[in-house]
Amino acid sequence: MAEHYNWFILIEPESGEYFMDEDELVAFQKAREKHPQGKFFFDRLNETGVFGRI
C-alpha cells in the first residue's frame, strides 16, 4: 500500500486478476482490454478502501 497509496484497483472475480493505476479510467481500460465482458470489484488502496468520507 505504501508504494501505491490511493491507487485504484479493479478485480475480476472469476479469474482473480487485478488491474491497478493512479487514474481510475486507465485502470478500467486495462481491465476491459483483458476482460471485455467482465464485471469488476472496484476499490481504492488506502486505509479505508473507499474514495472519501461521507
ROSE-4610 file (N, C-alpha, C; in Angstrom, 1 decimal, always signed):
// ROSE-4610
residu = [M/M/M/A/A/A/E/E/E/H/H/H/Y/Y/Y/N/N/N/W/W/W/F/F/F/I/I/I/L/L/L/I/I/I/E/E/E/P/P/P/E/E/E/S/S/S/G/G/G/E/E/E/Y/Y/Y/F/F/F/M/M/M/D/D/D/E/E/E/D/D/D/E/E/E/L/L/L/V/V/V/A/A/A/F/F/F/Q/Q/Q/K/K/K/A/A/A/R/R/R/E/E/E/K/K/K/H/H/H/P/P/P/Q/Q/Q/G/G/G/K/K/K/F/F/F/F/F/F/F/F/F/D/D/D/R/R/R/L/L/L/N/N/N/E/E/E/T/T/T/G/G/G/V/V/V/F/F/F/G/G/G/R/R/R/I/I/I]
num = [1/1/1/2/2/2/3/3/3/4/4/4/5/5/5/6/6/6/7/7/7/8/8/8/9/9/9/10/10/10/11/11/11/12/12/12/13/13/13/14/14/14/15/15/15/16/16/16/17/17/17/18/18/18/19/19/19/20/20/20/21/21/21/22/22/22/23/23/23/24/24/24/25/25/25/26/26/26/27/27/27/28/28/28/29/29/29/30/30/30/31/31/31/32/32/32/33/33/33/34/34/34/35/35/35/36/36/36/37/37/37/38/38/38/39/39/39/40/40/40/41/41/41/42/42/42/43/43/43/44/44/44/45/45/45/46/46/46/47/47/47/48/48/48/49/49/49/50/50/50/51/51/51/52/52/52/53/53/53/54/54/54]
x = [+0.8/+0.0/+0.9/+2.0/+2.9/+3.3/+3.6/+4.1/+2.9/+1.7/+0.6/-0.6/-0.3/-1.3/-2.3/-3.6/-4.7/-4.9/-4.2/-4.4/-5.7/-6.2/-7.5/-7.1/-8.0/-7.8/-9.1/-9.1/-10.2/-9.9/-10.8/-10.5/-11.6/-11.2/-12.1/-12.3/-13.5/-13.6/-13.5/-13.9/-13.8/-12.3/-11.5/-10.1/-9.2/-9.6/-8.8/-7.8/-7.7/-6.8/-7.2/-6.2/-6.4/-5.7/-6.2/-5.6/-5.6/-4.4/-4.2/-3.6/-4.0/-3.4/-3.8/-3.0/-3.3/-4.6/-4.8/-6.0/-7.1/-8.3/-9.4/-9.8/-9.8/-10.1/-9.1/-7.8/-6.8/-6.9/-7.1/-7.3/-8.5/-9.6/-10.7/-10.4/-9.7/-9.3/-8.5/-7.5/-6.7/-7.5/-8.5/-9.4/-10.2/-10.8/-11.7/-10.9/-9.7/-8.9/-8.7/-8.5/-8.3/-9.6/-10.7/-12.0/-13.1/-13.3/-14.3/-15.7/-16.1/-17.5/-17.5/-16.3/-16.2/-16.9/-17.2/-17.7/-16.6/-16.4/-15.3/-15.6/-14.8/-14.9/-13.9/-14.4/-13.6/-13.4/-12.1/-11.8/-10.6/-10.2/-9.1/-8.1/-6.8/-5.8/-5.5/-6.2/-5.9/-6.4/-6.3/-6.7/-8.1/-9.0/-10.4/-11.0/-10.2/-10.7/-11.8/-11.9/-13.0/-12.4/-13.3/-12.9/-12.9/-13.4/-13.5/-14.4/-14.8/-15.7/-17.1/-18.1/-19.4/-19.7]
y = [-1.2/+0.0/+1.3/+1.2/+2.4/+2.8/+1.9/+2.2/+2.6/+2.2/+2.5/+3.2/+4.0/+4.6/+5.4/+5.2/+5.8/+5.4/+4.4/+4.0/+3.2/+3.1/+2.4/+0.9/+0.0/-1.4/-2.0/-2.7/-3.4/-4.9/-5.7/-7.2/-7.9/-8.8/-9.6/-10.9/-11.1/-12.2/-13.6/-13.8/-15.2/-15.6/-14.7/-15.1/-14.7/-13.8/-13.3/-12.2/-11.9/-10.9/-9.5/-8.7/-7.4/-6.4/-5.2/-4.1/-2.8/-2.2/-1.0/+0.1/+1.3/+2.5/+3.7/+4.8/+6.0/+6.7/+6.5/+7.0/+6.0/+6.3/+5.4/+4.9/+5.8/+5.4/+4.5/+4.7/+3.8/+2.5/+2.4/+1.1/+0.3/+1.0/+0.4/-0.1/+0.7/+0.4/-0.9/-1.0/-2.2/-3.4/-3.3/-4.4/-4.8/-3.8/-4.1/-4.7/-4.4/-5.0/-6.5/-6.9/-8.3/-9.0/-8.4/-9.0/-8.1/-8.1/-7.1/-7.2/-8.4/-8.6/-8.8/-8.6/-8.8/-7.9/-8.3/-7.5/-7.4/-6.2/-6.0/-5.4/-5.9/-5.3/-4.1/-2.9/-1.7/-1.1/-0.8/-0.2/+0.7/+1.3/+2.2/+1.7/+1.8/+1.3/+2.4/+2.3/+3.2/+2.5/+3.1/+2.5/+2.1/+2.8/+2.5/+1.8/+1.8/+1.1/+1.9/+3.1/+3.9/+5.2/+5.9/+7.1/+8.4/+8.4/+9.6/+9.4/+10.4/+10.3/+10.8/+10.3/+10.8/+11.7]
z = [+0.0/+0.0/+0.0/+0.6/+0.7/-0.7/-1.6/-2.9/-3.9/-3.6/-4.5/-3.7/-2.8/-1.9/-2.7/-2.5/-3.2/-4.6/-5.1/-6.5/-6.6/-7.8/-8.0/-8.3/-7.9/-8.2/-8.6/-9.7/-10.2/-10.1/-9.6/-9.5/-10.3/-11.2/-11.9/-11.1/-10.5/-9.5/-10.1/-11.4/-11.9/-12.1/-12.5/-12.7/-11.5/-10.8/-9.7/-10.1/-11.4/-11.9/-11.4/-11.2/-10.8/-11.6/-11.7/-12.5/-11.7/-11.7/-10.9/-11.7/-11.2/-11.8/-10.9/-11.0/-10.3/-10.9/-12.1/-12.8/-12.9/-12.4/-12.4/-13.8/-14.8/-16.1/-16.8/-16.5/-17.1/-16.5/-15.2/-14.5/-15.2/-15.4/-16.0/-17.5/-18.2/-19.6/-19.6/-18.7/-18.6/-18.3/-17.4/-17.1/-18.3/-19.0/-20.1/-21.3/-21.5/-22.5/-22.3/-21.1/-20.8/-20.7/-20.1/-19.9/-20.4/-21.7/-22.3/-21.7/-21.3/-20.8/-19.3/-18.6/-17.2/-16.3/-15.1/-14.1/-13.0/-12.5/-11.6/-10.3/-9.3/-8.0/-8.0/-7.6/-7.8/-6.4/-6.1/-4.8/-4.9/-3.8/-3.8/-2.7/-2.9/-1.9/-0.9/+0.2/+1.4/+2.6/+3.7/+5.0/+5.0/+4.4/+4.5/+3.3/+2.2/+1.0/+0.3/+0.6/+0.0/-0.7/-1.3/-2.1/-1.3/-0.2/+0.6/+1.8/+2.4/+3.6/+3.3/+3.9/+3.8/+5.0]
